[in-house]
Amino acid sequence: MQNILLKLSKFFLLASLFSLVVVVPVTLFPFIVAKYAMFKILIASSVIFFLLHSLIKRTIDLSPLTSPLFLAVTAFVSAFITAGVLGFDKNISFWSNFERMEGYISFLHF
C-alpha cells in the first residue's frame, strides 16, 4: 500500500509536467487557465498521496528540506508573499487574475 501511494505521488508530479501542452479553447484565456487548473490539481493530488504515504509509514524524510535549491525557492516565495501582503491590492496579490495566474496560491504550488 505504501509503495502504491508513493508511485501515485510520483505519477502526479510527472503528469504535471505535461500540463504545459493543455489548451482549452472554451475558456477566456485558452492558453493559460486550463494549464494552471490542471497543474494545481495534479500538484495537490501528488501532495495528498505523499502525505498519506508518510502517515502510513509514520516517517517523513526531511533531508530535501535542507538543499540549497529548496532554501532559495523558499526565500523567493517568502519575498513574493511579503511583497504581496505589503502591496496595494491584497486580493489580486492573493488570487491574481485569469490572465497571469501568479497569486500566492500559484506560487505555493510551485
Secondary structure by P-SEA (a helix, b strand, c coil): caaaaaaaaaaaaaaaaaccccccccccccccaaaaaaaaaaaaaaaaaaaaaaaaaccccccccccaaaaaaaaaaaaaaaaaaacccccccccccccccccaaaaaac
